[in-house]
Amino acid sequence: MSPSADTITPGRYRHFKGGEYEVIGTARHSETQEWYVVYRPLYGEGGLWVRPLAMFTEIVVREGKEIPRFTKVDT
């Protein structure tokens, strides 16, 4: 089952490689209707970025373990 836009809530998330990001919200592509996550890194120069929702919520393999690409950080 594909993730829906309400799968992601605004807030702080940690990438599996360690960087932290602020999710602003979700947005829909006007032509394809695909959902994207709008976020900004909490380090470096910042700026706004988008990533397909399906990619944002996918499970990746790191050191032989399956883990989420991004995990919500409670603050």
Predicted model as a PDB file, atoms N, CA, C, CB and O in Angstrom, pLDDT in the B-factor column:
MODEL        1                                                                  
ATOM      1  N   MET A   1       0.842  -1.191   0.000  1.00 49.00           N  
ATOM      2  CA  MET A   1       0.000   0.000   0.000  1.00 49.00           C  
ATOM      3  C   MET A   1       0.881   1.246   0.000  1.00 49.00           C  
ATOM      4  CB  MET A   1      -0.955   0.003   1.223  1.00 49.00           C  
ATOM      5  O   MET A   1       1.846   1.329   0.760  1.00 49.00           O  
ATOM      6  N   SER A   2       0.555   2.191  -0.834  1.00 60.00           N  
ATOM      7  CA  SER A   2       1.328   3.430  -0.941  1.00 60.00           C  
ATOM      8  C   SER A   2       1.037   4.345   0.238  1.00 60.00           C  
ATOM      9  CB  SER A   2       1.017   4.154  -2.263  1.00 60.00           C  
ATOM     10  O   SER A   2      -0.091   4.386   0.730  1.00 60.00           O  
ATOM     11  N   PRO A   3       2.059   5.086   0.699  1.00 69.00           N  
ATOM     12  CA  PRO A   3       1.814   6.036   1.788  1.00 69.00           C  
ATOM     13  C   PRO A   3       0.923   7.170   1.310  1.00 69.00           C  
ATOM     14  CB  PRO A   3       3.139   6.596   2.334  1.00 69.00           C  
ATOM     15  O   PRO A   3       0.940   7.526   0.132  1.00 69.00           O  
ATOM     16  N   SER A   4       0.153   7.733   2.217  1.00 72.00           N  
ATOM     17  CA  SER A   4      -0.690   8.875   1.880  1.00 72.00           C  
ATOM     18  C   SER A   4      -0.076  10.137   2.494  1.00 72.00           C  
ATOM     19  CB  SER A   4      -2.157   8.660   2.387  1.00 72.00           C  
ATOM     20  O   SER A   4       0.821  10.058   3.333  1.00 72.00           O  
ATOM     21  N   ALA A   5      -0.567  11.288   2.066  1.00 70.00           N  
ATOM     22  CA  ALA A   5      -0.004  12.562   2.509  1.00 70.00           C  
ATOM     23  C   ALA A   5      -0.096  12.735   4.023  1.00 70.00           C  
ATOM     24  CB  ALA A   5      -0.713  13.711   1.818  1.00 70.00           C  
ATOM     25  O   ALA A   5       0.735  13.423   4.616  1.00 70.00           O  
ATOM     26  N   ASP A   6      -1.098  12.118   4.656  1.00 78.00           N  
ATOM     27  CA  ASP A   6      -1.221  12.268   6.105  1.00 78.00           C  
ATOM     28  C   ASP A   6      -0.277  11.339   6.876  1.00 78.00           C  
ATOM     29  CB  ASP A   6      -2.653  12.003   6.527  1.00 78.00           C  
ATOM     30  O   ASP A   6      -0.269  11.342   8.107  1.00 78.00           O  
ATOM     31  N   THR A   7       0.516  10.545   6.150  1.00 81.00           N  
ATOM     32  CA  THR A   7       1.525   9.684   6.771  1.00 81.00           C  
ATOM     33  C   THR A   7       2.605  10.523   7.442  1.00 81.00           C  
ATOM     34  CB  THR A   7       2.154   8.744   5.725  1.00 81.00           C  
ATOM     35  O   THR A   7       3.160  10.127   8.467  1.00 81.00           O  
ATOM     36  N   ILE A   8       2.898  11.667   6.870  1.00 91.00           N  
ATOM     37  CA  ILE A   8       3.972  12.539   7.347  1.00 91.00           C  
ATOM     38  C   ILE A   8       3.368  13.773   8.007  1.00 91.00           C  
ATOM     39  CB  ILE A   8       4.917  12.948   6.181  1.00 91.00           C  
ATOM     40  O   ILE A   8       2.524  14.454   7.424  1.00 91.00           O  
ATOM     41  N   THR A   9       3.810  14.050   9.229  1.00 94.00           N  
ATOM     42  CA  THR A   9       3.377  15.259   9.912  1.00 94.00           C  
ATOM     43  C   THR A   9       4.558  16.218  10.015  1.00 94.00           C  
ATOM     44  CB  THR A   9       2.802  14.932  11.319  1.00 94.00           C  
ATOM     45  O   THR A   9       5.706  15.779  10.095  1.00 94.00           O  
ATOM     46  N   PRO A  10       4.290  17.514  10.014  1.00 96.00           N  
ATOM     47  CA  PRO A  10       5.393  18.475  10.147  1.00 96.00           C  
ATOM     48  C   PRO A  10       6.176  18.233  11.433  1.00 96.00           C  
ATOM     49  CB  PRO A  10       4.856  19.918  10.121  1.00 96.00           C  
ATOM     50  O   PRO A  10       5.634  17.751  12.428  1.00 96.00           O  
ATOM     51  N   GLY A  11       7.453  18.576  11.393  1.00 96.00           N  
ATOM     52  CA  GLY A  11       8.306  18.431  12.570  1.00 96.00           C  
ATOM     53  C   GLY A  11       9.708  18.033  12.194  1.00 96.00           C  
ATOM     54  O   GLY A  11      10.108  18.114  11.033  1.00 96.00           O  
ATOM     55  N   ARG A  12      10.449  17.603  13.190  1.00 97.00           N  
ATOM     56  CA  ARG A  12      11.858  17.248  13.017  1.00 97.00           C  
ATOM     57  C   ARG A  12      11.993  15.758  12.717  1.00 97.00           C  
ATOM     58  CB  ARG A  12      12.674  17.620  14.276  1.00 97.00           C  
ATOM     59  O   ARG A  12      11.361  14.914  13.353  1.00 97.00           O  
ATOM     60  N   TYR A  13      12.837  15.460  11.727  1.00 98.00           N  
ATOM     61  CA  TYR A  13      13.100  14.072  11.321  1.00 98.00           C  
ATOM     62  C   TYR A  13      14.594  13.864  11.221  1.00 98.00           C  
ATOM     63  CB  TYR A  13      12.410  13.734   9.968  1.00 98.00           C  
ATOM     64  O   TYR A  13      15.344  14.797  10.934  1.00 98.00           O  
ATOM     65  N   ARG A  14      15.030  12.618  11.461  1.00 97.00           N  
ATOM     66  CA  ARG A  14      16.442  12.265  11.326  1.00 97.00           C  
ATOM     67  C   ARG A  14      16.582  11.292  10.161  1.00 97.00           C  
ATOM     68  CB  ARG A  14      17.004  11.642  12.651  1.00 97.00           C  
ATOM     69  O   ARG A  14      15.877  10.286  10.083  1.00 97.00           O  
ATOM     70  N   HIS A  15      17.499  11.611   9.264  1.00 97.00           N  
ATOM     71  CA  HIS A  15      17.830  10.733   8.138  1.00 97.00           C  
ATOM     72  C   HIS A  15      18.662   9.576   8.665  1.00 97.00           C  
ATOM     73  CB  HIS A  15      18.596  11.508   7.011  1.00 97.00           C  
ATOM     74  O   HIS A  15      19.385   9.735   9.649  1.00 97.00           O  
ATOM     75  N   PHE A  16      18.573   8.425   8.033  1.00 96.00           N  
ATOM     76  CA  PHE A  16      19.307   7.253   8.524  1.00 96.00           C  
ATOM     77  C   PHE A  16      20.812   7.459   8.543  1.00 96.00           C  
ATOM     78  CB  PHE A  16      18.982   6.054   7.676  1.00 96.00           C  
ATOM     79  O   PHE A  16      21.525   6.729   9.232  1.00 96.00           O  
ATOM     80  N   LYS A  17      21.310   8.442   7.798  1.00 95.00           N  
ATOM     81  CA  LYS A  17      22.742   8.747   7.830  1.00 95.00           C  
ATOM     82  C   LYS A  17      23.096   9.754   8.920  1.00 95.00           C  
ATOM     83  CB  LYS A  17      23.189   9.279   6.482  1.00 95.00           C  
ATOM     84  O   LYS A  17      24.271  10.061   9.123  1.00 95.00           O  
ATOM     85  N   GLY A  18      22.074  10.275   9.632  1.00 94.00           N  
ATOM     86  CA  GLY A  18      22.343  11.125  10.788  1.00 94.00           C  
ATOM     87  C   GLY A  18      21.894  12.564  10.721  1.00 94.00           C  
ATOM     88  O   GLY A  18      21.673  13.173  11.768  1.00 94.00           O  
ATOM     89  N   GLY A  19      21.747  13.144   9.530  1.00 95.00           N  
ATOM     90  CA  GLY A  19      21.339  14.542   9.425  1.00 95.00           C  
ATOM     91  C   GLY A  19      19.918  14.757   9.915  1.00 95.00           C  
ATOM     92  O   GLY A  19      19.075  13.865   9.815  1.00 95.00           O  
ATOM     93  N   GLU A  20      19.655  15.952  10.448  1.00 97.00           N  
ATOM     94  CA  GLU A  20      18.302  16.282  10.897  1.00 97.00           C  
ATOM     95  C   GLU A  20      17.671  17.312   9.974  1.00 97.00           C  
ATOM     96  CB  GLU A  20      18.322  16.805  12.342  1.00 97.00           C  
ATOM     97  O   GLU A  20      18.338  18.194   9.432  1.00 97.00           O  
ATOM     98  N   TYR A  21      16.355  17.167   9.816  1.00 97.00           N  
ATOM     99  CA  TYR A  21      15.589  17.951   8.858  1.00 97.00           C  
ATOM    100  C   TYR A  21      14.282  18.384   9.475  1.00 97.00           C  
ATOM    101  CB  TYR A  21      15.337  17.159   7.577  1.00 97.00           C  
ATOM    102  O   TYR A  21      13.737  17.698  10.340  1.00 97.00           O  
ATOM    103  N   GLU A  22      13.775  19.520   9.033  1.00 97.00           N  
ATOM    104  CA  GLU A  22      12.447  19.977   9.423  1.00 97.00           C  
ATOM    105  C   GLU A  22      11.501  19.740   8.255  1.00 97.00           C  
ATOM    106  CB  GLU A  22      12.461  21.483   9.841  1.00 97.00           C  
ATOM    107  O   GLU A  22      11.689  20.288   7.169  1.00 97.00           O  
ATOM    108  N   VAL A  23      10.485  18.922   8.488  1.00 97.00           N  
ATOM    109  CA  VAL A  23       9.460  18.716   7.471  1.00 97.00           C  
ATOM    110  C   VAL A  23       8.456  19.853   7.589  1.00 97.00           C  
ATOM    111  CB  VAL A  23       8.761  17.320   7.629  1.00 97.00           C  
ATOM    112  O   VAL A  23       7.888  20.093   8.655  1.00 97.00           O  
ATOM    113  N   ILE A  24       8.248  20.545   6.480  1.00 97.00           N  
ATOM    114  CA  ILE A  24       7.308  21.660   6.411  1.00 97.00           C  
ATOM    115  C   ILE A  24       5.893  21.127   6.170  1.00 97.00           C  
ATOM    116  CB  ILE A  24       7.716  22.656   5.292  1.00 97.00           C  
ATOM    117  O   ILE A  24       4.926  21.598   6.768  1.00 97.00           O  
ATOM    118  N   GLY A  25       5.796  20.145   5.291  1.00 96.00           N  
ATOM    119  CA  GLY A  25       4.504  19.559   4.962  1.00 96.00           C  
ATOM    120  C   GLY A  25       4.620  18.725   3.702  1.00 96.00           C  
ATOM    121  O   GLY A  25       5.714  18.340   3.287  1.00 96.00           O  
ATOM    122  N   THR A  26       3.465  18.451   3.097  1.00 96.00           N  
ATOM    123  CA  THR A  26       3.434  17.689   1.853  1.00 96.00           C  
ATOM    124  C   THR A  26       2.827  18.549   0.758  1.00 96.00           C  
ATOM    125  CB  THR A  26       2.634  16.371   2.023  1.00 96.00           C  
ATOM    126  O   THR A  26       2.081  19.492   1.023  1.00 96.00           O  
ATOM    127  N   ALA A  27       3.162  18.206  -0.473  1.00 96.00           N  
ATOM    128  CA  ALA A  27       2.640  18.932  -1.634  1.00 96.00           C  
ATOM    129  C   ALA A  27       2.397  17.930  -2.752  1.00 96.00           C  
ATOM    130  CB  ALA A  27       3.625  20.062  -2.096  1.00 96.00           C  
ATOM    131  O   ALA A  27       3.061  16.896  -2.828  1.00 96.00           O  
ATOM    132  N   ARG A  28       1.451  18.241  -3.610  1.00 96.00           N  
ATOM    133  CA  ARG A  28       1.108  17.348  -4.703  1.00 96.00           C  
ATOM    134  C   ARG A  28       1.575  17.943  -6.026  1.00 96.00           C  
ATOM    135  CB  ARG A  28      -0.407  17.080  -4.733  1.00 96.00           C  
ATOM    136  O   ARG A  28       1.383  19.131  -6.284  1.00 96.00           O  
ATOM    137  N   HIS A  29       2.190  17.107  -6.862  1.00 96.00           N  
ATOM    138  CA  HIS A  29       2.647  17.525  -8.187  1.00 96.00           C  
ATOM    139  C   HIS A  29       1.422  17.811  -9.056  1.00 96.00           C  
ATOM    140  CB  HIS A  29       3.561  16.431  -8.845  1.00 96.00           C  
ATOM    141  O   HIS A  29       0.496  17.001  -9.108  1.00 96.00           O  
ATOM    142  N   SER A  30       1.414  18.933  -9.721  1.00 96.00           N  
ATOM    143  CA  SER A  30       0.227  19.358 -10.487  1.00 96.00           C  
ATOM    144  C   SER A  30      -0.057  18.496 -11.707  1.00 96.00           C  
ATOM    145  CB  SER A  30       0.394  20.781 -10.929  1.00 96.00           C  
ATOM    146  O   SER A  30      -1.204  18.427 -12.147  1.00 96.00           O  
ATOM    147  N   GLU A  31       0.935  17.849 -12.255  1.00 97.00           N  
ATOM    148  CA  GLU A  31       0.739  17.036 -13.459  1.00 97.00           C  
ATOM    149  C   GLU A  31       0.555  15.551 -13.146  1.00 97.00           C  
ATOM    150  CB  GLU A  31       1.916  17.213 -14.394  1.00 97.00           C  
ATOM    151  O   GLU A  31      -0.334  14.899 -13.693  1.00 97.00           O  
ATOM    152  N   THR A  32       1.399  15.028 -12.267  1.00 95.00           N  
ATOM    153  CA  THR A  32       1.378  13.582 -11.999  1.00 95.00           C  
ATOM    154  C   THR A  32       0.508  13.198 -10.807  1.00 95.00           C  
ATOM    155  CB  THR A  32       2.781  13.088 -11.764  1.00 95.00           C  
ATOM    156  O   THR A  32       0.170  12.027 -10.634  1.00 95.00           O  
ATOM    157  N   GLN A  33       0.146  14.177  -9.989  1.00 95.00           N  
ATOM    158  CA  GLN A  33      -0.619  13.971  -8.755  1.00 95.00           C  
ATOM    159  C   GLN A  33       0.184  13.221  -7.686  1.00 95.00           C  
ATOM    160  CB  GLN A  33      -1.898  13.205  -9.063  1.00 95.00           C  
ATOM    161  O   GLN A  33      -0.375  12.816  -6.667  1.00 95.00           O  
ATOM    162  N   GLU A  34       1.494  13.033  -7.911  1.00 95.00           N  
ATOM    163  CA  GLU A  34       2.335  12.348  -6.928  1.00 95.00           C  
ATOM    164  C   GLU A  34       2.555  13.258  -5.717  1.00 95.00           C  
ATOM    165  CB  GLU A  34       3.699  11.935  -7.557  1.00 95.00           C  
ATOM    166  O   GLU A  34       2.728  14.468  -5.859  1.00 95.00           O  
ATOM    167  N   TRP A  35       2.545  12.650  -4.517  1.00 96.00           N  
ATOM    168  CA  TRP A  35       2.804  13.396  -3.291  1.00 96.00           C  
ATOM    169  C   TRP A  35       4.301  13.532  -3.047  1.00 96.00           C  
ATOM    170  CB  TRP A  35       2.133  12.714  -2.095  1.00 96.00           C  
ATOM    171  O   TRP A  35       5.071  12.605  -3.296  1.00 96.00           O  
ATOM    172  N   TYR A  36       4.698  14.699  -2.556  1.00 97.00           N  
ATOM    173  CA  TYR A  36       6.084  14.999  -2.199  1.00 97.00           C  
ATOM    174  C   TYR A  36       6.135  15.521  -0.774  1.00 97.00           C  
ATOM    175  CB  TYR A  36       6.704  16.027  -3.180  1.00 97.00           C  
ATOM    176  O   TYR A  36       5.157  16.076  -0.273  1.00 97.00           O  
ATOM    177  N   VAL A  37       7.273  15.343  -0.125  1.00 97.00           N  
ATOM    178  CA  VAL A  37       7.522  15.911   1.198  1.00 97.00           C  
ATOM    179  C   VAL A  37       8.395  17.140   0.998  1.00 97.00           C  
ATOM    180  CB  VAL A  37       8.206  14.866   2.169  1.00 97.00           C  
ATOM    181  O   VAL A  37       9.410  17.084   0.304  1.00 97.00           O  
ATOM    182  N   VAL A  38       7.995  18.252   1.611  1.00 98.00           N  
ATOM    183  CA  VAL A  38       8.748  19.509   1.540  1.00 98.00           C  
ATOM    184  C   VAL A  38       9.492  19.651   2.864  1.00 98.00           C  
ATOM    185  CB  VAL A  38       7.797  20.758   1.266  1.00 98.00           C  
ATOM    186  O   VAL A  38       8.879  19.640   3.931  1.00 98.00           O  
ATOM    187  N   TYR A  39      10.819  19.783   2.788  1.00 98.00           N  
ATOM    188  CA  TYR A  39      11.609  19.826   4.018  1.00 98.00           C  
ATOM    189  C   TYR A  39      12.842  20.695   3.831  1.00 98.00           C  
ATOM    190  CB  TYR A  39      12.019  18.410   4.448  1.00 98.00           C  
ATOM    191  O   TYR A  39      13.185  21.092   2.717  1.00 98.00           O  
ATOM    192  N   ARG A  40      13.502  20.983   4.957  1.00 97.00           N  
ATOM    193  CA  ARG A  40      14.752  21.749   4.912  1.00 97.00           C  
ATOM    194  C   ARG A  40      15.747  21.135   5.890  1.00 97.00           C  
ATOM    195  CB  ARG A  40      14.505  23.253   5.249  1.00 97.00           C  
ATOM    196  O   ARG A  40      15.365  20.701   6.976  1.00 97.00           O  
ATOM    197  N   PRO A  41      17.018  21.098   5.507  1.00 97.00           N  
ATOM    198  CA  PRO A  41      18.036  20.590   6.423  1.00 97.00           C  
ATOM    199  C   PRO A  41      18.219  21.562   7.589  1.00 97.00           C  
ATOM    200  CB  PRO A  41      19.381  20.370   5.682  1.00 97.00           C  
ATOM    201  O   PRO A  41      18.094  22.775   7.421  1.00 97.00           O  
ATOM    202  N   LEU A  42      18.510  21.029   8.751  1.00 96.00           N  
ATOM    203  CA  LEU A  42      18.764  21.855   9.928  1.00 96.00           C  
ATOM    204  C   LEU A  42      20.265  22.027  10.143  1.00 96.00           C  
ATOM    205  CB  LEU A  42      18.111  21.233  11.178  1.00 96.00           C  
ATOM    206  O   LEU A  42      20.734  22.129  11.276  1.00 96.00           O  
ATOM    207  N   TYR A  43      21.002  22.057   9.048  1.00 93.00           N  
ATOM    208  CA  TYR A  43      22.449  22.258   9.065  1.00 93.00           C  
ATOM    209  C   TYR A  43      22.815  22.914   7.729  1.00 93.00           C  
ATOM    210  CB  TYR A  43      23.236  20.886   9.286  1.00 93.00           C  
ATOM    211  O   TYR A  43      22.004  22.944   6.804  1.00 93.00           O  
ATOM    212  N   GLY A  44      24.005  23.423   7.638  1.00 90.00           N  
ATOM    213  CA  GLY A  44      24.487  23.995   6.375  1.00 90.00           C  
ATOM    214  C   GLY A  44      23.691  25.215   5.950  1.00 90.00           C  
ATOM    215  O   GLY A  44      23.206  25.984   6.779  1.00 90.00           O  
ATOM    216  N   GLU A  45      23.568  25.374   4.652  1.00 88.00           N  
ATOM    217  CA  GLU A  45      22.926  26.555   4.087  1.00 88.00           C  
ATOM    218  C   GLU A  45      21.402  26.476   4.080  1.00 88.00           C  
ATOM    219  CB  GLU A  45      23.415  26.768   2.692  1.00 88.00           C  
ATOM    220  O   GLU A  45      20.739  27.465   3.766  1.00 88.00           O  
ATOM    221  N   GLY A  46      20.841  25.335   4.415  1.00 82.00           N  
ATOM    222  CA  GLY A  46      19.385  25.209   4.461  1.00 82.00           C  
ATOM    223  C   GLY A  46      18.784  25.138   3.081  1.00 82.00           C  
ATOM    224  O   GLY A  46      19.250  24.379   2.231  1.00 82.00           O  
ATOM    225  N   GLY A  47      17.752  25.923   2.854  1.00 94.00           N  
ATOM    226  CA  GLY A  47      17.028  25.877   1.598  1.00 94.00           C  
ATOM    227  C   GLY A  47      15.911  24.850   1.678  1.00 94.00           C  
ATOM    228  O   GLY A  47      15.915  23.986   2.555  1.00 94.00           O  
ATOM    229  N   LEU A  48      14.971  24.944   0.776  1.00 97.00           N  
ATOM    230  CA  LEU A  48      13.865  23.992   0.743  1.00 97.00           C  
ATOM    231  C   LEU A  48      14.152  22.891  -0.262  1.00 97.00           C  
ATOM    232  CB  LEU A  48      12.546  24.700   0.400  1.00 97.00           C  
ATOM    233  O   LEU A  48      14.712  23.140  -1.330  1.00 97.00           O  
ATOM    234  N   TRP A  49      13.759  21.660   0.091  1.00 97.00           N  
ATOM    235  CA  TRP A  49      13.956  20.491  -0.742  1.00 97.00           C  
ATOM    236  C   TRP A  49      12.647  19.723  -0.820  1.00 97.00           C  
ATOM    237  CB  TRP A  49      15.094  19.597  -0.194  1.00 97.00           C  
ATOM    238  O   TRP A  49      11.788  19.857   0.051  1.00 97.00           O  
ATOM    239  N   VAL A  50      12.499  18.928  -1.854  1.00 97.00           N  
ATOM    240  CA  VAL A  50      11.354  18.024  -1.959  1.00 97.00           C  
ATOM    241  C   VAL A  50      11.865  16.629  -2.280  1.00 97.00           C  
ATOM    242  CB  VAL A  50      10.344  18.510  -3.044  1.00 97.00           C  
ATOM    243  O   VAL A  50      12.898  16.458  -2.926  1.00 97.00           O  
ATOM    244  N   ARG A  51      11.115  15.636  -1.814  1.00 96.00           N  
ATOM    245  CA  ARG A  51      11.439  14.237  -2.076  1.00 96.00           C  
ATOM    246  C   ARG A  51      10.107  13.519  -2.219  1.00 96.00           C  
ATOM    247  CB  ARG A  51      12.337  13.600  -0.927  1.00 96.00           C  
ATOM    248  O   ARG A  51       9.175  13.803  -1.467  1.00 96.00           O  
ATOM    249  N   PRO A  52       9.996  12.594  -3.169  1.00 97.00           N  
ATOM    250  CA  PRO A  52       8.747  11.851  -3.292  1.00 97.00           C  
ATOM    251  C   PRO A  52       8.375  11.196  -1.952  1.00 97.00           C  
ATOM    252  CB  PRO A  52       8.867  10.781  -4.402  1.00 97.00           C  
ATOM    253  O   PRO A  52       9.227  10.620  -1.275  1.00 97.00           O  
ATOM    254  N   LEU A  53       7.113  11.292  -1.588  1.00 97.00           N  
ATOM    255  CA  LEU A  53       6.632  10.724  -0.336  1.00 97.00           C  
ATOM    256  C   LEU A  53       6.995   9.241  -0.220  1.00 97.00           C  
ATOM    257  CB  LEU A  53       5.119  10.905  -0.224  1.00 97.00           C  
ATOM    258  O   LEU A  53       7.407   8.783   0.845  1.00 97.00           O  
ATOM    259  N   ALA A  54       6.842   8.499  -1.309  1.00 95.00           N  
ATOM    260  CA  ALA A  54       7.165   7.068  -1.278  1.00 95.00           C  
ATOM    261  C   ALA A  54       8.630   6.839  -0.922  1.00 95.00           C  
ATOM    262  CB  ALA A  54       6.848   6.419  -2.632  1.00 95.00           C  
ATOM    263  O   ALA A  54       8.949   5.883  -0.216  1.00 95.00           O  
ATOM    264  N   MET A  55       9.521   7.699  -1.398  1.00 96.00           N  
ATOM    265  CA  MET A  55      10.948   7.573  -1.096  1.00 96.00           C  
ATOM    266  C   MET A  55      11.223   8.010   0.343  1.00 96.00           C  
ATOM    267  CB  MET A  55      11.792   8.413  -2.086  1.00 96.00           C  
ATOM    268  O   MET A  55      12.025   7.385   1.037  1.00 96.00           O  
ATOM    269  N   PHE A  56      10.565   9.077   0.792  1.00 97.00           N  
ATOM    270  CA  PHE A  56      10.770   9.591   2.140  1.00 97.00           C  
ATOM    271  C   PHE A  56      10.417   8.535   3.181  1.00 97.00           C  
ATOM    272  CB  PHE A  56       9.937  10.856   2.363  1.00 97.00           C  
ATOM    273  O   PHE A  56      11.093   8.416   4.202  1.00 97.00           O  
ATOM    274  N   THR A  57       9.365   7.774   2.925  1.00 96.00           N  
ATOM    275  CA  THR A  57       8.861   6.806   3.902  1.00 96.00           C  
ATOM    276  C   THR A  57       9.390   5.391   3.691  1.00 96.00           C  
ATOM    277  CB  THR A  57       7.364   6.781   3.857  1.00 96.00           C  
ATOM    278  O   THR A  57       9.011   4.482   4.429  1.00 96.00           O  
ATOM    279  N   GLU A  58      10.256   5.185   2.700  1.00 96.00           N  
ATOM    280  CA  GLU A  58      10.692   3.825   2.407  1.00 96.00           C  
ATOM    281  C   GLU A  58      11.665   3.281   3.452  1.00 96.00           C  
ATOM    282  CB  GLU A  58      11.334   3.778   1.044  1.00 96.00           C  
ATOM    283  O   GLU A  58      12.272   4.028   4.219  1.00 96.00           O  
ATOM    284  N   ILE A  59      11.788   1.970   3.451  1.00 97.00           N  
ATOM    285  CA  ILE A  59      12.743   1.258   4.292  1.00 97.00           C  
ATOM    286  C   ILE A  59      14.007   1.036   3.474  1.00 97.00           C  
ATOM    287  CB  ILE A  59      12.154  -0.101   4.810  1.00 97.00           C  
ATOM    288  O   ILE A  59      13.945   0.629   2.314  1.00 97.00           O  
ATOM    289  N   VAL A  60      15.166   1.310   4.095  1.00 96.00           N  
ATOM    290  CA  VAL A  60      16.455   1.103   3.440  1.00 96.00           C  
ATOM    291  C   VAL A  60      17.240   0.060   4.219  1.00 96.00           C  
ATOM    292  CB  VAL A  60      17.255   2.435   3.336  1.00 96.00           C  
ATOM    293  O   VAL A  60      16.933  -0.218   5.378  1.00 96.00           O  
ATOM    294  N   VAL A  61      18.242  -0.513   3.589  1.00 96.00           N  
ATOM    295  CA  VAL A  61      19.097  -1.491   4.263  1.00 96.00           C  
ATOM    296  C   VAL A  61      20.439  -0.827   4.548  1.00 96.00           C  
ATOM    297  CB  VAL A  61      19.280  -2.790   3.396  1.00 96.00           C  
ATOM    298  O   VAL A  61      21.107  -0.322   3.647  1.00 96.00           O  
ATOM    299  N   ARG A  62      20.813  -0.842   5.820  1.00 93.00           N  
ATOM    300  CA  ARG A  62      22.099  -0.267   6.235  1.00 93.00           C  
ATOM    301  C   ARG A  62      22.777  -1.257   7.169  1.00 93.00           C  
ATOM    302  CB  ARG A  62      21.911   1.131   6.935  1.00 93.00           C  
ATOM    303  O   ARG A  62      22.217  -1.644   8.194  1.00 93.00           O  
ATOM    304  N   GLU A  63      23.978  -1.660   6.807  1.00 92.00           N  
ATOM    305  CA  GLU A  63      24.741  -2.628   7.596  1.00 92.00           C  
ATOM    306  C   GLU A  63      23.922  -3.887   7.872  1.00 92.00           C  
ATOM    307  CB  GLU A  63      25.194  -1.997   8.918  1.00 92.00           C  
ATOM    308  O   GLU A  63      23.961  -4.449   8.967  1.00 92.00           O  
ATOM    309  N   GLY A  64      23.179  -4.312   6.849  1.00 94.00           N  
ATOM    310  CA  GLY A  64      22.393  -5.534   6.944  1.00 94.00           C  
ATOM    311  C   GLY A  64      21.074  -5.412   7.686  1.00 94.00           C  
ATOM    312  O   GLY A  64      20.366  -6.408   7.839  1.00 94.00           O  
ATOM    313  N   LYS A  65      20.725  -4.220   8.152  1.00 95.00           N  
ATOM    314  CA  LYS A  65      19.481  -4.016   8.893  1.00 95.00           C  
ATOM    315  C   LYS A  65      18.517  -3.165   8.085  1.00 95.00           C  
ATOM    316  CB  LYS A  65      19.759  -3.358  10.253  1.00 95.00           C  
ATOM    317  O   LYS A  65      18.934  -2.230   7.402  1.00 95.00           O  
ATOM    318  N   GLU A  66      17.234  -3.482   8.157  1.00 97.00           N  
ATOM    319  CA  GLU A  66      16.203  -2.674   7.520  1.00 97.00           C  
ATOM    320  C   GLU A  66      15.768  -1.590   8.487  1.00 97.00           C  
ATOM    321  CB  GLU A  66      14.994  -3.545   7.081  1.00 97.00           C  
ATOM    322  O   GLU A  66      15.351  -1.867   9.612  1.00 97.00           O  
ATOM    323  N   ILE A  67      15.873  -0.340   8.026  1.00 96.00           N  
ATOM    324  CA  ILE A  67      15.513   0.810   8.851  1.00 96.00           C  
ATOM    325  C   ILE A  67      14.792   1.844   7.997  1.00 96.00           C  
ATOM    326  CB  ILE A  67      16.768   1.430   9.513  1.00 96.00           C  
ATOM    327  O   ILE A  67      14.975   1.872   6.780  1.00 96.00           O  
ATOM    328  N   PRO A  68      13.968   2.701   8.618  1.00 97.00           N  
ATOM    329  CA  PRO A  68      13.311   3.766   7.847  1.00 97.00           C  
ATOM    330  C   PRO A  68      14.341   4.785   7.343  1.00 97.00           C  
ATOM    331  CB  PRO A  68      12.236   4.476   8.710  1.00 97.00           C  
ATOM    332  O   PRO A  68      15.327   5.074   8.020  1.00 97.00           O  
ATOM    333  N   ARG A  69      14.093   5.319   6.148  1.00 97.00           N  
ATOM    334  CA  ARG A  69      14.976   6.370   5.601  1.00 97.00           C  
ATOM    335  C   ARG A  69      14.952   7.595   6.531  1.00 97.00           C  
ATOM    336  CB  ARG A  69      14.533   6.775   4.142  1.00 97.00           C  
ATOM    337  O   ARG A  69      16.001   8.164   6.829  1.00 97.00           O  
ATOM    338  N   PHE A  70      13.774   7.994   6.982  1.00 97.00           N  
ATOM    339  CA  PHE A  70      13.622   9.116   7.916  1.00 97.00           C  
ATOM    340  C   PHE A  70      12.796   8.653   9.106  1.00 97.00           C  
ATOM    341  CB  PHE A  70      12.952  10.349   7.223  1.00 97.00           C  
ATOM    342  O   PHE A  70      11.847   7.883   8.954  1.00 97.00           O  
ATOM    343  N   THR A  71      13.166   9.130  10.300  1.00 96.00           N  
ATOM    344  CA  THR A  71      12.447   8.817  11.531  1.00 96.00           C  
ATOM    345  C   THR A  71      12.085  10.113  12.225  1.00 96.00           C  
ATOM    346  CB  THR A  71      13.292   7.906  12.464  1.00 96.00           C  
ATOM    347  O   THR A  71      12.925  11.003  12.356  1.00 96.00           O  
ATOM    348  N   LYS A  72      10.852  10.230  12.670  1.00 96.00           N  
ATOM    349  CA  LYS A  72      10.419  11.437  13.389  1.00 96.00           C  
ATOM    350  C   LYS A  72      11.147  11.504  14.721  1.00 96.00           C  
ATOM    351  CB  LYS A  72       8.870  11.445  13.606  1.00 96.00           C  
ATOM    352  O   LYS A  72      11.281  10.499  15.418  1.00 96.00           O  
ATOM    353  N   VAL A  73      11.617  12.698  15.069  1.00 95.00           N  
ATOM    354  CA  VAL A  73      12.322  12.934  16.322  1.00 95.00           C  
ATOM    355  C   VAL A  73      11.379  13.686  17.260  1.00 95.00           C  
ATOM    356  CB  VAL A  73      13.652  13.735  16.089  1.00 95.00           C  
ATOM    357  O   VAL A  73      10.874  14.755  16.918  1.00 95.00           O  
ATOM    358  N   ASP A  74      11.152  13.131  18.420  1.00 82.00           N  
ATOM    359  CA  ASP A  74      10.306  13.815  19.409  1.00 82.00           C  
ATOM    360  C   ASP A  74      11.090  14.947  20.028  1.00 82.00           C  
ATOM    361  CB  ASP A  74       9.806  12.833  20.506  1.00 82.00           C  
ATOM    362  O   ASP A  74      12.222  14.763  20.476  1.00 82.00           O  
ATOM    363  N   THR A  75      10.477  16.129  20.052  1.00 66.00           N  
ATOM    364  CA  THR A  75      11.163  17.274  20.666  1.00 66.00           C  
ATOM    365  C   THR A  75      10.283  17.917  21.696  1.00 66.00           C  
ATOM    366  CB  THR A  75      11.571  18.303  19.613  1.00 66.00           C  
ATOM    367  O   THR A  75      10.683  18.897  22.324  1.00 66.00           O  
TER     368      THR A  75                                                      
ENDMDL                                                                          
END                                                                             
